[in-house]
Amino acid sequence: MRLVEKLKEFENQYMFIKWATGGEYGKLIYAGEDFIEFNVIDVETMDYSETVLIQSPLILEVAIGGADIQRIIAEVSSKISIED
């Protein structure tokens, strides 16, 4: 199974992605054959800071679980109001 095929299963999930020129925490929006769309989260403010389009062959590492990811999910979830 190719990485992109596996990432397709995790669209709209929070994760850490490391690619050739950087690595960030964020939310995977779209995983396609030629690129992925990734909303980067500023870990200090828990706000989305930018959207990055990464060529799929440049992805080096993906972390879907772990303590840091759980902390980000908890902090983002605490900002969601009942009205949303």
C-alpha positions, 0 to 999 in steps of 0.5 A, a space after each residue: 500500500 502506498 503512503 498516499 492511499 493510507 493518508 486518504 483514510 485519515 483525511 480531516 484528522 490531526 497529525 504531524 507531517 514531516 516533509 523535505 523542507 519542514 514539518 508541522 502539526 495540523 489537519 490533513 484536508 486532502 490526500 491525492 496522488 500528486 499532492 496533499 493539502 494540509 492546514 498548519 496549526 500554530 501550537 502556541 495559539 492553536 489557530 490555523 496559520 497557513 495551508 500548505 500543498 505538499 507534493 506527495 513524494 516529498 513526505 518523509 514521515 507522518 505521526 497520527 497518534 501520540 501525546 502531542 497529537 492528543 494535546 492538540 486535539 484536546 486544545 482545539 476541541 476545547 475551543 469549539 463552542 456549543 453553538 458550532 
